[in-house]
Amino acid sequence: MFDNLKSLFTNSAPQAVPPIIIDAPTALAALLVRAAKVDNRYAYEEIRMIDHQLVRRFGLPIIQAMKLRARAERLEATQAETSDLVEVIRDALPDDDRLEILEALWAVALVDGKQRANKVQLVQLASIHLGMPRADMQVAREHAMMNN
């Protein structure tokens, strides 16, 4: 036991971080995290909204949603391209779900009550990469505002 403990302090070789597998739920969670962080502020209400959206979208228990968000935070920190995240989502989810994805993005972007230009731009970029018409982006925004 002491040898194992001792090795923790004496082993100077860096440990490899296991790669994050990017599936649609992780990509969506990372995109939601990015929507929250794009203004260089990651507030409690944004974190709660991300967890809420993951519970709602994937039917997860709250603890599983929080774990998914934690994986997504690591993925988002790797500076994965927004377009790559959206592509994973677009390719994995049915076309009918795209409006819900935009609604979830708006919910996170607007939860603090302030519409910041960089958050709007992120949602617009996601909308373009999802192949959504501009009118649908506005519908998703209105739904998000009504449901928050």
Phi, psi and omega per residue, in radians:
M1 nan -0.772 -3.134
F2 -1.181 -0.546 3.093
D3 -1.126 -0.717 3.105
N4 -1.119 -0.753 3.127
L5 -1.139 -0.736 3.126
K6 -1.076 -0.678 -3.121
S7 -1.136 -0.462 3.095
L8 -1.126 -0.561 -3.099
F9 -1.618 -0.382 -3.072
T10 -1.775 -0.302 -3.121
N11 -1.400 1.872 -3.086
S12 -1.644 -0.048 3.133
A13 -1.224 2.285 3.131
P14 -1.162 2.453 3.115
Q15 -1.521 2.336 3.128
A16 -1.237 2.377 3.075
V17 -1.473 2.218 3.141
P18 -1.106 2.480 -3.126
P19 -1.152 2.566 3.096
I20 -1.552 2.127 3.117
I21 -1.361 2.212 -3.089
I22 -1.683 1.791 3.003
D23 -1.888 3.063 -3.064
A24 -1.053 -0.789 3.121
P25 -1.072 -0.723 3.134
T26 -1.176 -0.711 3.116
A27 -1.101 -0.750 3.120
L28 -1.127 -0.777 3.128
A29 -1.053 -0.726 3.122
A30 -1.135 -0.661 3.105
L31 -1.152 -0.681 3.081
L32 -1.142 -0.707 3.082
V33 -1.082 -0.762 3.128
R34 -1.077 -0.696 3.108
A35 -1.076 -0.614 3.119
A36 -1.295 -0.677 -3.019
K37 -1.553 -0.180 -3.005
V38 -1.039 -0.394 3.111
D39 -1.684 0.284 3.139
N40 1.081 0.519 3.120
R41 -2.466 2.223 -3.117
Y42 -2.206 1.542 -2.986
A43 -1.575 2.781 -3.132
Y44 -0.967 -0.757 -3.111
E45 -1.137 -0.531 3.080
E46 -1.233 -0.730 3.111
I47 -1.085 -0.798 3.101
R48 -1.057 -0.710 -3.131
M49 -1.163 -0.683 3.089
I50 -1.051 -0.852 3.131
D51 -1.031 -0.754 3.124
H52 -1.057 -0.780 -3.137
Q53 -1.127 -0.660 3.123
L54 -1.200 -0.691 3.069
V55 -1.075 -0.839 -3.100
R56 -1.134 -0.787 -3.050
R57 -1.265 -0.733 -3.013
F58 -1.927 -0.004 3.121
G59 1.133 0.560 -3.096
L60 -1.496 2.609 2.904
P61 -1.127 2.699 -3.037
I62 -1.013 -0.662 -3.137
I63 -1.116 -0.722 3.111
Q64 -1.156 -0.661 3.097
A65 -1.117 -0.686 3.124
M66 -1.163 -0.670 3.089
K67 -1.157 -0.705 3.087
L68 -1.088 -0.738 3.111
R69 -1.092 -0.691 3.135
A70 -1.100 -0.741 3.063
R71 -1.084 -0.723 -3.117
A72 -1.164 -0.600 3.098
E73 -1.106 -0.692 3.099
R74 -1.158 -0.733 3.117
L75 -1.108 -0.808 -3.120
E76 -1.081 -0.612 -3.139
A77 -1.200 -0.340 3.112
T78 -1.351 -0.006 -3.132
Q79 1.137 0.610 3.012
A80 -0.949 2.432 -3.121
E81 -1.140 2.389 3.110
T82 -0.996 -0.736 -3.130
S83 -1.101 -0.607 3.103
D84 -1.175 -0.714 3.105
L85 -1.093 -0.797 -3.131
V86 -1.125 -0.648 3.124
E87 -1.085 -0.733 3.099
V88 -1.058 -0.775 3.141
I89 -1.118 -0.848 -3.101
R90 -1.036 -0.740 -3.089
D91 -1.282 -0.426 -3.034
A92 -1.699 -0.431 -3.036
L93 -1.885 2.608 3.108
P94 -1.106 2.659 -3.138
D95 -0.955 -0.599 -3.116
D96 -1.103 -0.384 -3.110
D97 -1.467 -0.166 -3.034
R98 -1.117 -0.649 3.111
L99 -1.116 -0.682 3.107
E100 -1.137 -0.616 3.109
I101 -1.109 -0.796 3.110
L102 -1.115 -0.673 3.113
E103 -1.087 -0.737 3.114
A104 -1.106 -0.721 3.101
L105 -1.080 -0.783 3.113
W106 -1.102 -0.710 -3.132
A107 -1.007 -0.761 3.114
V108 -1.233 -0.751 -3.087
A109 -1.131 -0.527 -3.033
L110 -1.861 0.008 -3.031
V111 -1.077 -0.487 -3.135
D112 -1.458 0.027 3.079
G113 1.422 0.073 -3.121
K114 -2.134 2.273 3.093
Q115 -1.654 1.770 -3.123
R116 -1.649 2.491 -3.064
A117 -1.025 -0.703 -3.103
N118 -1.189 -0.522 3.083
K119 -1.269 -0.718 3.095
V120 -1.075 -0.739 3.132
Q121 -1.091 -0.667 3.113
L122 -1.128 -0.775 3.116
V123 -1.123 -0.699 3.098
Q124 -1.086 -0.746 3.109
L125 -1.080 -0.790 3.112
A126 -1.073 -0.732 3.136
S127 -1.053 -0.764 3.132
I128 -1.097 -0.814 -3.108
H129 -1.231 -0.402 3.042
L130 -1.411 -0.213 -3.125
G131 1.359 0.530 -3.092
M132 -1.634 2.446 3.047
P133 -1.203 2.685 -3.117
R134 -0.999 -0.637 -3.138
A135 -1.076 -0.657 3.114
D136 -1.165 -0.579 3.096
M137 -1.092 -0.700 3.123
Q138 -1.208 -0.690 3.095
V139 -1.073 -0.780 3.131
A140 -1.077 -0.700 3.123
R141 -1.090 -0.790 3.139
E142 -1.120 -0.732 3.092
H143 -1.063 -0.762 -3.140
A144 -1.089 -0.713 -3.139
M145 -1.176 -0.654 -3.141
M146 -1.245 -0.580 -3.051
N147 -1.576 -0.056 -3.142
N148 -1.643 nan nan
